[in-house]
Amino acid sequence: MSQSSRPTGHSRPAFALVEVLVAGVVLAIGIAVVVSVSSQSLANQRRGEFAVAAAAILDELLGEVLLTGPDEFGAYKPLSGGCEDPWQDFSYEVVLEAPESPMMPYDVTAIVTDPLGRKHSCATRIAVQPELLDDERDRRPDEPMDREARHDELEEQAGG
C-alpha cells in the first residue's frame, strides 16, 4: 500500500493554532500603535491649548503696557507674578528696557510660563505717548496732505 500525501488530522489544528497566535500578535501590535498615537495626540492637544492661552496672556500683558505706557507700567502692575483666573497655573514676566533718549521707544518683552514649564515670549517696541513727555513742539506738518492727489499720483506712476 502506498501512503498518501494528504495531511493527517493532527497537523490541521496545529496550523490553525499558529494562525490564531500570529493574528493575536498582529492585533496586539495594532492596539499598541493606536494607544501610542492617541496619547501623543492628546499631549499635542494639551500643548496647543497652553500655547493659545499663553498667546492670550501675552496679548493682554502687552496691551496693558501699551495702555498704561511702558514708563508707568511697573507702578500699575508687578513686572512678574502669577496670572489671574482662569489662568492661575501660568506665570508671567515683563522686561522693560528704557531707551537712552525719552523720544525713543522702550524695548518690551513679555514672557509667559505655562503649567508644563514651557516659556512663550513676545518682544516689541512701545513708545511713550508724546503728549506725556511735556514736549511743547508743534508736530503738525507745515502743509496738509492731500491724500486723494497723492493716491492719484501713485496710481499714475504704477500705471504709466
Secondary structure, 3 states (H helix, E strand, C coil): CCCCCCCCCCHHHHHHHHHHHHHHHHHHHHHHHHHHHHHHHHHHHHHHHHHHHHHHHHHHHHHHHHHHCCCCHHHHCCCEEECCCCCCCCEEEEEEECCCCCCCCEEEEEEEECCCCCEEEEEEEECCCHHHHCCCCCCCCCCCCCHHHHHHHHHHHHHC
